[in-house]
Amino acid sequence: MRDGGRIEVTALNEPGTLAQIAQVIADNDGNITNLHIAKNAHDFSVMVIDVEIFDVKHLTRVLAQLRSRSVVSNAVRVNE
């Protein structure tokens, strides 16, 4: 059974960044259910992403892999 989680990702505002973020989530068997660009500056964007995940361990793995991408400066869980 999948649960919902919300993450906030701060990343470079350049072509391909969103694709890399979506790919990390997909590669980890996550599913994006909603995406909101909370801030869009010239050099970076802040995205709030609702994801379907299995558990906290699964979410932690997704966040760690997002943080390892060169285009991502920060990725955190958002407590709703």
Protein Blocks (a to p, Z undefined) as FASTA:
>chain_A
ZZdddddddddddehklmmmmmmmmmnopacfbdcdfbdcfkbccdddddddfblmlmmm
mmmmmmmpmklmbdcdddZZ
